[in-house]
Amino acid sequence: MEIERWERSEEISDAEKKVIQEIWSRVYANCEDVGVSILIRFFVNFPSAKQYFSQFKHMEDPLEMERSLQLRKHARRVMGAINTVVENLNDSEKVSSVLALVGKAHALKHKVEPIYFKKLTGVMLEVIAEEYPNDFTPEAHGAWTKMKTLIYTHVTAAYKEVGWAH
């Protein structure tokens, strides 16, 4: 059942897009800090994900990770990609093309298992909900859950498109 829910991207309503964009505007104002928090939690919870990052794959200490310029740079890139998706929620072509680029790069160049996108988007929701508890109402959680699914669905579609076979 869970897999089927993940595979199928639910339509995000206009009201949900507005909620996502409102919360994101606050999140993106602290883009680097929130991005770093998301990546550190991701690497602490899923240490196997560090294997794809030569610069910090041996770091265990969250404080050391936080000081890593490479981790900060990657956090800015991740947040920038999500920002592009959020800004273009009304343009499904743009959303598709941005996430297809992310998916293809991670499949072909970085050889990242697609399951890590599911894990990363889950961590992203946890961190945003904790950092912005007053904004993260049940409605907001529902909207962001659809956003998480949208990201994962598009990224994994790109993996399938390039013939990912792992």
Secondary structure, DSSP 8 states (H G I E B T S, - for coil): -HHHHHHS-----HHHHHHHHHHHHHHHHTHHHHHHHHHHHHHHH-GGGGGG-TTTTT---HHHHHH-HHHHHHHHHHHHHHHHHHHTTT-HHHHHHHHHHHHHIIIIIS---THHHHHHHHHHHHHHHHHSTTT--HHHHHHHHHHHHHHHHHHHHHHHHTT---
